[in-house]
Amino acid sequence: MLEKIYKSIFKLFILYLVVLNFLCFITTFNPKALINPFFIKNRTISVYLLLKHIIFESGIPVKIRDMEKINKTVNQVAEKYSVDPKLIHAIIKVESKYNPFAISRTGAMGLMQIMPITFFEMGFKDPFNIEENIEAGTKYLKIQLGYFKKLELALSAYNAGPGAITNNKIPEIFETKHYLKKILIEYTSLKSKETH
């Protein structure tokens, strides 16, 4: 019985990789996105880590949303790193729509969409664990805030990587500019709700 379950999981892993790569091509209409070895490697790592989390941590069936746990973690981590919890919520909303198991076309993972190498370099172990993902994302954001000083630059660095920021200017990358706009709109909306 257990052997059948693991065979099914392995088949699901392969199918998921094929579908994810195909969707990546369809949504971008860019063959390079499909065969880019960097993206393929990150997507493969991310899917593997997701299945590992499902099998060994969450069990089956998987709970997709746990808002109480997310809210509690956001508040704790926000206090630890001195970051506005509303900003963390804005990032989570835009990045993953509160789905702890989200994987992007580039392989970014979890609630705050952290890239595998960034997540592990900061000393965390399970990117699909709610507490770890939120802390990793907030810690990474805090690093960018400390380095760039301005919120817009820090958010741009969070999205495109700090190397994309030159001469203290938001990079001329459509995706990053669109991302920044969405985050700031969501953040402003959350702050305005507090005052009403």
Rosetta blueprint (number, residue, H / E / L):
1 M L
2 L H
3 E H
4 K H
5 I H
6 Y H
7 K H
8 S H
9 I H
10 F H
11 K H
12 L H
13 F H
14 I H
15 L H
16 Y H
17 L H
18 V H
19 V H
20 L H
21 N H
22 F H
23 L H
24 C H
25 F H
26 I H
27 T H
28 T H
29 F L
30 N L
31 P H
32 K H
33 A H
34 L H
35 I H
36 N L
37 P H
38 F H
39 F H
40 I H
41 K H
42 N H
43 R H
44 T H
45 I H
46 S H
47 V H
48 Y H
49 L H
50 L H
51 L H
52 K H
53 H H
54 I H
55 I H
56 F H
57 E H
58 S H
59 G L
60 I L
61 P L
62 V L
63 K L
64 I L
65 R L
66 D L
67 M H
68 E H
69 K H
70 I H
71 N H
72 K H
73 T H
74 V H
75 N H
76 Q H
77 V H
78 A H
79 E H
80 K H
81 Y H
82 S L
83 V L
84 D L
85 P H
86 K H
87 L H
88 I H
89 H H
90 A H
91 I H
92 I H
93 K H
94 V H
95 E H
96 S H
97 K L
98 Y L
99 N L
100 P L
101 F L
102 A L
103 I E
104 S L
105 R L
106 T L
107 G L
108 A L
109 M E
110 G L
111 L L
112 M L
113 Q L
114 I E
115 M L
116 P H
117 I H
118 T H
119 F H
120 F H
121 E H
122 M L
123 G L
124 F L
125 K L
126 D L
127 P L
128 F L
129 N L
130 I H
131 E H
132 E H
133 N H
134 I H
135 E H
136 A H
137 G H
138 T H
139 K H
140 Y H
141 L H
142 K H
143 I H
144 Q H
145 L H
146 G H
147 Y H
148 F H
149 K L
150 K L
151 L H
152 E H
153 L H
154 A H
155 L H
156 S H
157 A H
158 Y H
159 N H
160 A H
161 G L
162 P H
163 G H
164 A H
165 I L
166 T E
167 N L
168 N L
169 K E
170 I L
171 P L
172 E L
173 I L
174 F H
175 E H
176 T H
177 K H
178 H H
179 Y H
180 L H
181 K H
182 K H
183 I H
184 L H
185 I H
186 E H
187 Y H
188 T H
189 S H
190 L H
191 K H
192 S H
193 K H
194 E H
195 T H
196 H L
